[in-house]
């Protein structure tokens, strides 16, 4: 099945995928029936080709939001549309076709440890390959130059034929991100892509993702713990807390006070990252955080 994207949903390059969430609520599949919803009354509209960062303290619902956006978790109420289509109103086959328009990168990339890096990277191409071509690529990688170029963007070109289990945690995370660069996805959903990277590698990785999606007109939504990276690299930042959207603003409108309110009782997460830009740097005299085990 070929899913058509209407002109009003397409990016200037005709490639990105627009998305809208209206009064959306969702509950994690493993949650008890009495548990509060993980997402409550989410209202978001993301244009085709836009790059958006999602920040917030642990437990804010950021990962659950990406699961809903990736059509892996069905909302309990409200509406989700991707490219003007309601994925949950489609047939199973049509829904699978829509998922093929997405690239999803979890925080821990699912890389088989005994697989060669080149094969792991080229797995990003699988949505556009036939079953035969997919199976063949496991044994005879078909586009080695593309895999090398993707790895080079993350300074990993020399790891092309290494086994995944020989890589460090940070290298594995960058291999998972390199998959995006060979992917046919019109919407990239990236969950905590910097968690295993040092500040220099983190900056390189996030700039690569933002620059590549912007150049191609691809839509990007990335959850980040690194508030400074979000403010410095994205034109739009969504703040979440307790399953709700608290703000949806450009970085220059996100004040220190907004961030302190967003991370109230989680100040250690905000202060534990690299220094914030001067406009939102937290005072050195901030009181210590007392952490209680529960």
ChimeraX attribute file (.defattr): number of C-alpha atoms within 10 A of each C-alpha:
attribute: neighborCount
match mode: 1-to-1
recipient: residues
	/A:1	9
	/A:2	7
	/A:3	13
	/A:4	11
	/A:5	17
	/A:6	13
	/A:7	10
	/A:8	13
	/A:9	19
	/A:10	23
	/A:11	20
	/A:12	14
	/A:13	13
	/A:14	18
	/A:15	22
	/A:16	28
	/A:17	28
	/A:18	26
	/A:19	21
	/A:20	20
	/A:21	20
	/A:22	15
	/A:23	14
	/A:24	21
	/A:25	23
	/A:26	24
	/A:27	23
	/A:28	20
	/A:29	9
	/A:30	7
	/A:31	11
	/A:32	10
	/A:33	10
	/A:34	6
	/A:35	10
	/A:36	14
	/A:37	18
	/A:38	20
	/A:39	26
	/A:40	20
	/A:41	17
	/A:42	22
	/A:43	17
	/A:44	16
	/A:45	13
	/A:46	18
	/A:47	20
	/A:48	26
	/A:49	26
	/A:50	22
	/A:51	25
	/A:52	25
	/A:53	23
	/A:54	26
	/A:55	27
	/A:56	27
	/A:57	22
	/A:58	15
	/A:59	13
	/A:60	21
	/A:61	26
	/A:62	29
	/A:63	21
	/A:64	19
	/A:65	24
	/A:66	22
	/A:67	20
	/A:68	20
	/A:69	25
	/A:70	21
	/A:71	19
	/A:72	11
	/A:73	16
	/A:74	19
	/A:75	21
	/A:76	14
	/A:77	14
	/A:78	15
	/A:79	18
	/A:80	25
	/A:81	17
	/A:82	24
	/A:83	25
	/A:84	17
	/A:85	19
	/A:86	16
	/A:87	23
	/A:88	15
	/A:89	10
	/A:90	13
	/A:91	10
	/A:92	11
	/A:93	10
	/A:94	16
	/A:95	18
	/A:96	15
	/A:97	17
	/A:98	23
	/A:99	20
	/A:100	19
	/A:101	22
	/A:102	23
	/A:103	22
	/A:104	24
	/A:105	21
	/A:106	17
	/A:107	18
	/A:108	15
	/A:109	19
	/A:110	12
	/A:111	19
	/A:112	13
	/A:113	14
	/A:114	11
	/A:115	15
	/A:116	21
	/A:117	29
	/A:118	28
	/A:119	25
	/A:120	25
	/A:121	28
	/A:122	26
	/A:123	22
	/A:124	22
	/A:125	20
	/A:126	17
	/A:127	19
	/A:128	14
	/A:129	12
	/A:130	10
	/A:131	11
	/A:132	8
	/A:133	14
	/A:134	19
	/A:135	13
	/A:136	12
	/A:137	18
	/A:138	16
	/A:139	10
	/A:140	12
	/A:141	19
	/A:142	16
	/A:143	14
	/A:144	16
	/A:145	11
	/A:146	15
	/A:147	26
	/A:148	22
	/A:149	17
	/A:150	25
	/A:151	25
	/A:152	15
	/A:153	17
	/A:154	18
	/A:155	16
	/A:156	18
	/A:157	16
	/A:158	10
	/A:159	19
	/A:160	23
	/A:161	14
	/A:162	14
	/A:163	17
	/A:164	23
	/A:165	15
	/A:166	14
	/A:167	15
	/A:168	11
	/A:169	16
	/A:170	17
	/A:171	19
	/A:172	23
	/A:173	25
	/A:174	26
	/A:175	26
	/A:176	26
	/A:177	29
	/A:178	27
	/A:179	24
	/A:180	26
	/A:181	24
	/A:182	19
	/A:183	22
	/A:184	19
	/A:185	25
	/A:186	26
	/A:187	31
	/A:188	25
	/A:189	25
	/A:190	23
	/A:191	24
	/A:192	21
	/A:193	26
	/A:194	25
	/A:195	16
	/A:196	18
	/A:197	17
	/A:198	10
	/A:199	14
	/A:200	8
	/A:201	17
	/A:202	20
	/A:203	15
	/A:204	15
	/A:205	22
	/A:206	19
	/A:207	16
	/A:208	17
	/A:209	21
	/A:210	20
	/A:211	14
	/A:212	15
	/A:213	23
	/A:214	17
	/A:215	10
	/A:216	16
	/A:217	23
	/A:218	27
	/A:219	28
	/A:220	27
	/A:221	23
	/A:222	25
	/A:223	26
	/A:224	21
	/A:225	23
	/A:226	24
	/A:227	24
	/A:228	18
	/A:229	22
	/A:230	23
	/A:231	20
	/A:232	14
	/A:233	18
	/A:234	21
	/A:235	15
	/A:236	19
	/A:237	25
	/A:238	22
	/A:239	24
	/A:240	25
	/A:241	21
	/A:242	19
	/A:243	23
	/A:244	19
	/A:245	22
	/A:246	16
	/A:247	15
	/A:248	18
	/A:249	14
	/A:250	14
	/A:251	19
	/A:252	12
	/A:253	12
	/A:254	18
	/A:255	12
	/A:256	16
	/A:257	11
	/A:258	15
	/A:259	20
	/A:260	15
	/A:261	13
	/A:262	22
	/A:263	22
	/A:264	14
	/A:265	13
	/A:266	16
	/A:267	20
	/A:268	15
	/A:269	16
	/A:270	22
	/A:271	18
	/A:272	10
	/A:273	14
	/A:274	12
	/A:275	15
	/A:276	19
	/A:277	13
	/A:278	8
	/A:279	12
	/A:280	19
	/A:281	14
	/A:282	18
	/A:283	9
	/A:284	7
	/A:285	6
	/A:286	9
	/A:287	8
	/A:288	8
	/A:289	10
	/A:290	8
	/A:291	9
	/A:292	5
	/A:293	3
	/A:294	3
